[in-house]
Amino acid sequence: MQKFSRLSAEFPAIDFQQLSDSALVELISRGNTRAFAALVDRTVAAVRAALPVETRINEILASSYVEVWWLAGCRPAPESDVTSWITGIVRRRAADASRGRPPDGADDALRPSTAELELATILGRPVGAIGVDVTE
């Protein structure tokens, strides 16, 4: 955890809302959690709208955004649209879930999945607060 807070502290004057999605992904690839939170907040509504109605939406979104966190430095086409890249990850995970494969770490509908817990930790937000600005 110390690594993430140290890296986030290196960018105190950046207005993340003014950065492009690609610039945010570049910062995320270096471990910047505030850039990640800005990208989640910016893209989650469009990404959620691309999902079919599903009971495990939060688990699918959480596991997808955790994948974005881990793959930010490996995005195959850095000039491509970031929201489309994330939507592709989400659609693949939704397709897996519809075939009976649970999202990563999902084993009990009453408990948060491992991915939901990991995303909450990365964002510094409560579990289930995907795309919710808890600073207001």
Secondary structure by P-SEA (a helix, b strand, c coil): caaaaaaaaaccccccccccaaaaaaaaaaccaaaaaaaaaacaaaaaaacccccaaaaaaaaaaaaaaaaccccccccccaaaaaaaaaaaaaaaaaaccccccccccccccaaaaaaaaaaccccccccccccc
